[in-house]
Amino acid sequence: MPETLHIITGATGLLGASMILELARDTSDRLLCLARPGRCEPGVRVRQALEQAAHAYDLPQVQIEEAMRRTTALAHDVLDEDGPDLPQPVGHPDSVRVWHLAAHTNLSERARRRCFAANVGGTRRLLALARRWGAQSFSYMSTAQPD
Ligand SMILES: NC(=O)c1ccc[n+]([C@@H]2O[C@H](COP(=O)([O-])OP(=O)(O)OC[C@H]3O[C@@H](n4cnc5c(N)ncnc54)[C@H](OP(=O)(O)O)[C@@H]3O)[C@@H](O)[C@H]2O)c1
């Protein structure tokens, strides 16, 4: 059976964690979750985010366990010039789908420079990475608000 790999940025965010739980429920695919380096390991950060999302949406623990069973978590900051190669055991999937959900969500005037660096520069870098990974699709949830 063809193997699909979903690569999710912003895996610790509100949308990222919800997307991971949905992909675990609706597919049997492998998940590569990218999380910004934090106080603990990326896998721990992703699990914490899944627990929060599952609690918010009243989802069963088994959905978290299923998601984590299929998840490889890697540290990645979209501000970094380079990104990770696809690690084993997810090195040679038949198709790769990228869900780019990482974003700087403080849209205040003071945060403008950081917001632009993460959301514009970061998305450009992710697009380049997606090409390197041979991705078949790139789904991006944009950050915008009316003036
Ligand atoms: N939530 C909504 O209802 C909604 C609606 C429309 C559009 N959107 C858009 O969808 C996107 C995601 O929203 P969200 O609600 O999930 O936001 P969120 O909960 O604030 O999550 C943002 C995610 O991006 C990560 N991130 C921030 N800066 C990063 C960096 N430099 N490198 C790597 N990761 C970084 C955060 O990681 P950390 O955990 O390390 O901070 C977190 O995982 C945003 O563009 C938002 O504007 C959201």
The ligand as a Gaussian input file, in Angstrom:
#p B3LYP/6-31G(d) Opt

LIG

0 1
 N       -6.721000      29.485000      15.409000
 C       -7.565000      29.999000      14.501000
 O       -8.794000      30.046000      14.681000
 C       -7.020000      30.531000      13.184000
 C       -7.913000      31.054000      12.246000
 C       -7.424000      31.536000      11.026000
 C       -6.078000      31.526000      10.761000
 N       -5.228000      31.019000      11.705000
 C       -3.818000      31.036000      11.370000
 O       -3.337000      29.696000      11.417000
 C       -1.970000      29.702000      11.855000
 C       -1.837000      28.823000      13.126000
 O       -2.738000      29.325000      14.119000
 P       -2.809000      28.711000      15.597000
 O       -4.078000      29.189000      16.173000
 O       -2.488000      27.266000      15.586000
 O       -1.599000      29.513000      16.291000
 P       -0.832000      29.156000      17.656000
 O       -1.693000      28.323000      18.547000
 O       -0.312000      30.460000      18.178000
 O        0.375000      28.258000      17.177000
 C        1.450000      28.804000      16.473000
 C        2.438000      27.680000      16.248000
 O        3.529000      28.208000      15.486000
 C        4.725000      27.874000      16.186000
 N        5.785000      28.847000      15.904000
 C        5.790000      30.161000      16.172000
 N        6.952000      30.702000      15.790000
 C        7.695000      29.681000      15.270000
 C        8.993000      29.595000      14.725000
 N        9.802000      30.665000      14.625000
 N        9.441000      28.380000      14.292000
 C        8.642000      27.286000      14.388000
 N        7.410000      27.290000      14.914000
 C        6.944000      28.494000      15.357000
 C        4.348000      27.850000      17.643000
 O        5.345000      27.146000      18.361000
 P        5.581000      27.364000      19.952000
 O        4.650000      26.371000      20.617000
 O        7.009000      27.020000      20.146000
 O        5.249000      28.788000      20.271000
 C        3.024000      27.118000      17.547000
 O        3.235000      25.742000      17.393000
 C       -1.633000      31.170000      12.129000
 O       -1.063000      31.715000      10.969000
 C       -2.999000      31.796000      12.385000
 O       -3.025000      33.176000      12.116000
 C       -5.679000      30.532000      12.904000

